[in-house]
């Protein structure tokens, strides 16, 4: 199967634990609905992105699902890195820092530090291979992961997923709904996710178009949720009525609504959860978990 250069996310999920109607016990009270949230690149505002320390950091936060960006090295090793080159996130020297990962062999890539640019206390972190991430999921069914694939050969990925027994727990996510439909055809029974970004009118229009089609090929639909102002009290560009209606439309079609609030606090997050939504995205998994616990 050919590689896809467009962004493709694969989320490895434990089906039984990721149902939107799952519940978690509340101390001294009734069960409350479980909330799940993607830790973007492992939590890039709290830890060095796409490192093992980032993924472990996310896994320690109740409900967090770390996202991993995956590229392939010159010698065919799938590794965790967002950018095309190691310049931004590693201390690769000289001209090597601007060389594409696809032109670097794995052992050379591993020589460079992937943590020190974020904070010196993370010095020594390396660019991990995807296999290392999967190794840490063995025997730990509560650990889930998103994989954002960039230039990865799908046949090689499927072989690795099969090796680890993850075949029936893969969700393909793509920015183009048509690709979600295609992926559903390539992998019968696969779950998919797509996202909607841009100004509010664009998001509303695109959402209604997908809803009219019954969210064909889509298991999760993510909305980028911006605020009306960059500082001060948090007011989202979409009101609760719209979010509740969107949640109900997605549910009626057998899909889940996911929100990416670019700002949040205890009150605003409580309001979002009250709409019924149980899936979120954040760059700050620890703060998200702490805020969620305060509500």
BELDA-V38045 format. One record per residue. N is the residue number from 1. RES is the residue in one small letter. SS is DSSP state (H for helix, E for strand, C for the rest). PHI is phi as a letter, one per 40 degrees, with the letter a starting at -180 (* if undefined). Layout:
# BELDA-V38045
N | RES | SS | PHI
N | RES | SS | PHI
This chain:
# BELDA-V38045
1 | x | C | *
2 | x | C | c
3 | x | E | c
4 | x | E | b
5 | x | C | c
6 | x | C | c
7 | x | C | c
8 | x | E | b
9 | x | E | b
10 | x | E | b
11 | x | E | b
12 | x | E | c
13 | x | C | b
14 | x | C | c
15 | x | H | d
16 | x | H | c
17 | x | H | c
18 | x | C | b
19 | x | C | c
20 | x | C | c
21 | x | C | c
22 | x | C | c
23 | x | E | b
24 | x | E | b
25 | x | C | c
26 | x | C | b
27 | x | C | d
28 | x | C | g
29 | x | C | a
30 | x | C | c
31 | x | C | c
32 | x | E | b
33 | x | E | d
34 | x | C | c
35 | x | C | b
36 | x | E | b
37 | x | E | a
38 | x | E | c
39 | x | E | c
40 | x | H | d
41 | x | H | f
42 | x | H | g
43 | x | C | h
44 | x | C | c
45 | x | C | c
46 | x | C | b
47 | x | C | a
48 | x | C | c
49 | x | C | c
50 | x | C | f
51 | x | C | b
52 | x | H | c
53 | x | H | c
54 | x | H | c
55 | x | H | c
56 | x | H | c
57 | x | H | d
58 | x | H | c
59 | x | H | c
60 | x | C | c
61 | x | C | c
62 | x | C | d
63 | x | C | g
64 | x | E | c
65 | x | E | b
66 | x | E | c
67 | x | E | b
68 | x | E | b
69 | x | E | c
70 | x | E | b
71 | x | E | b
72 | x | E | b
73 | x | C | c
74 | x | C | d
75 | x | C | c
76 | x | C | g
77 | x | C | c
78 | x | E | c
79 | x | E | b
80 | x | E | c
81 | x | C | a
82 | x | C | c
83 | x | C | c
84 | x | C | c
85 | x | E | b
86 | x | C | c
87 | x | C | d
88 | x | C | c
89 | x | C | b
90 | x | C | b
91 | x | C | b
92 | x | C | d
93 | x | C | c
94 | x | H | f
95 | x | H | c
96 | x | H | c
97 | x | H | c
98 | x | H | b
99 | x | C | c
100 | x | E | c
101 | x | H | d
102 | x | H | c
103 | x | H | b
104 | x | C | b
105 | x | C | c
106 | x | H | d
107 | x | H | c
108 | x | H | c
109 | x | H | c
110 | x | C | c
111 | x | C | c
112 | x | C | c
113 | x | C | c
114 | x | C | b
115 | x | C | b
116 | x | C | c
117 | x | C | c
118 | x | C | c
119 | x | C | a
120 | x | H | c
121 | x | H | c
122 | x | H | b
123 | x | C | d
124 | x | C | h
125 | x | C | c
126 | x | C | b
127 | x | C | c
128 | x | C | c
129 | x | E | c
130 | x | H | d
131 | x | H | d
132 | x | H | c
133 | x | H | c
134 | x | H | c
135 | x | H | d
136 | x | C | c
137 | x | C | c
138 | x | C | c
139 | x | C | g
140 | x | C | b
141 | x | C | c
142 | x | C | c
143 | x | C | c
144 | x | C | b
145 | x | E | a
146 | x | E | b
147 | x | E | b
148 | x | E | c
149 | x | E | c
150 | x | C | b
151 | x | C | g
152 | x | E | b
153 | x | E | c
154 | x | H | c
155 | x | H | c
156 | x | H | c
157 | x | H | c
158 | x | H | d
159 | x | H | c
160 | x | H | c
161 | x | H | c
162 | x | H | c
163 | x | H | d
164 | x | C | c
165 | x | C | g
166 | x | C | b
167 | x | H | d
168 | x | H | c
169 | x | H | b
170 | x | E | b
171 | x | E | b
172 | x | E | c
173 | x | E | b
174 | x | E | a
175 | x | C | c
176 | x | C | b
177 | x | H | d
178 | x | H | c
179 | x | H | c
180 | x | H | c
181 | x | H | c
182 | x | H | c
183 | x | H | c
184 | x | H | c
185 | x | H | c
186 | x | H | c
187 | x | C | b
188 | x | C | d
189 | x | C | g
190 | x | C | c
191 | x | E | c
192 | x | E | b
193 | x | E | a
194 | x | E | b
195 | x | E | b
196 | x | E | b
197 | x | C | b
198 | x | C | h
199 | x | C | c
200 | x | H | d
201 | x | H | c
202 | x | H | c
203 | x | H | c
204 | x | H | d
205 | x | H | c
206 | x | H | c
207 | x | H | c
208 | x | H | c
209 | x | H | c
210 | x | H | c
211 | x | H | c
212 | x | H | c
213 | x | C | c
214 | x | C | g
215 | x | C | f
216 | x | C | d
217 | x | C | g
218 | x | C | b
219 | x | C | c
220 | x | E | b
221 | x | E | b
222 | x | E | b
223 | x | E | b
224 | x | E | c
225 | x | E | b
226 | x | C | c
227 | x | E | b
228 | x | C | c
229 | x | C | a
230 | x | C | c
231 | x | C | b
232 | x | C | g
233 | x | C | d
234 | x | C | c
235 | x | C | b
236 | x | E | c
237 | x | C | c
238 | x | C | b
239 | x | C | c
240 | x | H | c
241 | x | H | c
242 | x | H | c
243 | x | H | c
244 | x | H | c
245 | x | H | c
246 | x | H | c
247 | x | H | d
248 | x | H | c
249 | x | H | c
250 | x | H | c
251 | x | H | d
252 | x | H | c
253 | x | C | c
254 | x | C | g
255 | x | C | b
256 | x | E | b
257 | x | E | c
258 | x | E | b
259 | x | E | b
260 | x | E | b
261 | x | E | c
262 | x | C | c
263 | x | C | b
264 | x | C | a
265 | x | C | a
266 | x | H | d
267 | x | H | c
268 | x | H | c
269 | x | H | c
270 | x | H | d
271 | x | H | c
272 | x | H | c
273 | x | H | c
274 | x | H | c
275 | x | C | c
276 | x | C | h
277 | x | C | c
278 | x | C | b
279 | x | E | b
280 | x | E | b
281 | x | E | b
282 | x | E | a
283 | x | C | c
284 | x | C | b
285 | x | H | c
286 | x | H | c
287 | x | H | c
288 | x | H | c
289 | x | H | c
290 | x | H | c
291 | x | H | c
292 | x | H | c
293 | x | H | c
294 | x | H | c
295 | x | C | c
